[in-house]
Amino acid sequence: MIVALTGFMMCGKSTYGRVAAEALCVPFSDLDDHIIEGFAPGEIIREMGEDAFREKETEALRRFLEEDNETIGTCAGKASCTGTDSARVTAILALGGGTVLREQNRMLIKKYCRVIWLKATLEDSVFNPEWAHLTASRPLLAGGDRERITRLYSSRIPIYESVADFTIDTSSKSPELVLDELIRAIGL
């Protein structure tokens, strides 16, 4: 089984996914890395537009889930790996913040994955002053217009809720606590 992490931009999908995969001795993959090798999602959106990016994202998701998931790598095999919790988990995949917007993507994700929603507040993620440099680099967050970003975030919440098998509210939690909850959710 593949565990897919979903949530709004900058909620920690890639960061927590990597650490959890290492702890569970399973491969980790970030969907963004499978879209167009050598190009960041922001570059594709700026150059080709969001619709073109979403098409490429859908194709990368389909390819990963239906063809490539057996070849994404292996864990380093550290002695600290839990092993038993990951017996049924074959990989952890960090989805893009908007991957679940398309119905066909949601169908693919639900067919192949257990989905965990990392639910972060905007204050803890996008509007966190520590992450301002990252927010500025994302075309969909460009300009930092709080009202527009809040509307975008709010419009996605029902979609994240509909696809999630499990939700982890990351608000006001230490990274260690979030990681512990994530590993327990993966092991369910």
C-alpha positions, 0 to 999 in steps of 0.5 A: 500500500502507498501512503499519500500525504495531502494538504495545502501548500507548505503544510509539511508533506515532503518534510514529514513524508521523508522523515516518516519513510526513513523511520519506517524503512520504506521509499519516499517520493515527492510527486513534484519530482515526477512531473518534468525532470529538471523543472520545479512546479513553479517554473512550469506554472509560470512558463505554461500556466496552471492548467498545463501544470495540472495536466502534467501532474495528472500524468505523473500521478498516473504513471507513478501509481500505475507503473513506477511505484515499484522503482522509486528506491529503497530505504537505507536500512537503518537499525532504528527503522520500525519495520513492523509498522511498515510491513504493508506500506510500500512507499510514502508519496507527498502529493502537491497541494492541488493534486486532489483538485481533479476528480480523476486524480482523487479516483487514482489516489483512492484506488492505490493509496491510504490518504493522510491529510496534514491539516495546517493553519495558514498562520503555521504554514503560508503566513509563517514569517519563517517561511516567507521566502518559500511563499514568495517563490510559489506562483499560486501564493505570489504577492502574499494577498491574504484574502485571496490565499485564504479563499484558495485554502478554504475552497480546498478544505472540503476536497482534502476532507473528502479524500482523506482516510485520516487527518492530522491537525498539525496546529500548535504541535511540535514536529516530533508530535506530528511525526509520531501521529503520522507514523501511528496513522501509517501503521493503522 
